[in-house]
């Protein structure tokens, strides 16, 4: 199994309890750089994998495949962690690694553990309160939308379809005992609760 673990913004005290537990009990830990290696050092001896900040997509694809080759056999035998700064599903190196793993090693189970992201870190450190809808961008075209408090999910899906979104996930009470995740559009209910989310992808 391969687990992408978010290590937070860089403060050792902002690792989650779950992240620490997984790091302590993993068979192998990889990280993309020195800062991440230092953060996991109290819990595991991590090995750095090279993920250079370059734009040459052919070179990047070759490096991602090389790293996936390296991880695959170990992930088949035991628990392999890839620890990274921030959150593994938001603008992260792990997203690229996950795509390559699923393409070439679809038999390897993959999971992620959220970490405190740059978005929430920024709000906390700059004393910014986000109390209405907001947009996050890295300069690329907007391809996703997350609708919180989705109390009328079917209506929201119809609105998003009109905006060009065509893939949807309904999630409710995440990480609780009553968690519900629906990936088929036709099964998304008419009503959700305050802790419901609709995810749309173009």
N, C-alpha and C positions, 0 to 999 in steps of 0.2 A: 504494500500500500504506500502511496505517496501522499503526503499531507503538506499543503502550503500553509505556513503559520505566520500570521502577522505579528510583528515585533513592536509595533507602535512607532512613535516619532523619533525615538532615540534615547529617551529617558529609561534607564533600567527599571524604575519603579512603575512604569506604565505598561509592562508586559502583563497580560492577563494570567490568572491562575491556571487556566486551561492550557495556555501556551507553555508555561513553565512545566506543567505536568507532562505534556507530550514530549517536550525536549528531553526531560529526564528519562523517559521510558522508551525513547526511540532507539532503533538499531544503528542508524546513520543520520547525520545532520549535514546538510549543505547550505551554504549562504552565498549571496552574490558579491560580497565585499567585506572590508575590514570592520566597518561600523556594526554590521549585523553579526559578524564573528565575535566581536567584543561583547555584544549584548547577550549572546547565548553561552559565552564562556563559563559562567558559573554553573551551568546545567549540562553542557555537552561540549565535546571537542569537535568543532565544526570544520569542514573543508570548504574552501572557497572555489566556486565555479566561475569561470570567466563569462561575463555578459557585458561586453564593451558598449559604450554609448556611441554607436555609429549608425549611419543611415543606409549603408549598402545592404540591401535586403538579401542578396545572394550570400554574402559573407555571414550575415546574421542567421539565415536559415541553416547554413552549414554548422554554425556554432551551437544553435539550439538542438539540432539533430545529434551532434556529438555529445552534448550534455545529457540528452534523453537516453542515448545509448548507454551512457555511463550509469545512469540511475536505474534503468529498467530492471536489470537482473536482481539488484539489491531490493528493489521495491516488490518484486515477485516473492522474495524469500522472507521479508520482514517489513518493519515500519521505517520508511525513509521520510525525513522532514526536510523541507526547503524553507528556511526562515528568512524573512525579508522585512525591511523597514516599511512601516505603514500597514496596509491591508492587502492580502494577496489577490483580491478581485477588483481593485481600483487602480488603474494605470500602473500595473506592476509587471515585473519580469516574470512572475509565476504564470500570468495569463498566457504568455507566449510559450512557456515550457509546457503548460497543460495542453495547449492545442497540438503541439508536436507529439506529446506522449499519446494523446488520444488517436492521432493519425497513425502512428507507427507501432504503438504498444497498447492497443485497446483493451487488452486483458488485465492491465494494471489498474486497480481501483484508485481513484483520486478523490481527495476531500480537501476542504479548506477550513481554517480556523481564523475568524476575523480578528483584526488588530485595530487599534486606534489609528484612524486614517489622517492624512494631512488636512483634510477638510475640517474634521472636528478638532484636530490639534490647533489649527489656525484660529478657529472660533474661540477656543479656550484661552490661548496665549495672547490674543489681541483684544479680548473682552468684547467680542462681537456676538450679539444675540440674533440668530436667524429665526424669524417668527412668521415668515411668509414664504411662498415659493421662490426658489432661487436656481440659478444656472451655474454649472461647473463646466469649464472648458479647458482643454489643452491646446486649443487652436484648430483642432480637427473638426470635421463636420459632425453635427449632433446626430447620434444614431440610437440613443436610448432615452427612455423617460421612466421615472419612478414616481408613482402617484401614491402618496401616503394617505392614511385615513380613508381608505377606499370603501366607504359604506354602501356605495351603489356600483359594484364592480362591472356589471354588464354594461351599464350606461357609460362608464369610463372607457371601456374597451371600444365601444362604438365611436366615441369621440376621438380616441387615439387612431383608430382605423382611418378616419377622415383626414388625419394629419399624416398618414403614410406609414404608420406602424403596423406590422403584420404578424409579429410573434409576441405571445403574452404569457405571463406567469402570474397566478394569484397566490398570495401568501398571507397567512393569518397566524397571529400569536407565535411568531418564530422563536425557537429555542425554549418553548414552554412544553409542558406535558400534553397540551392540546394543539400542538402545531399542525397546521394544514398547508400543504403546497399542492397546487393544481396547475399542470402544464398544458392541458388540453383546453383550447379556447371554448369549445362547446360545453365543457363541464364547469366553467366559471359561474358561480351563483349570482342571483339577482342582488342579494344583500351580503354585506360584510360588516365587521365591527370596527371600532376605533383603531384596533391594532392590525388592520388589513392593509395590504399593499398590492398594487398592480404594477407589474414591470412590462414595459413595451419595448420592442426592438424593431428597427426598420430593416 
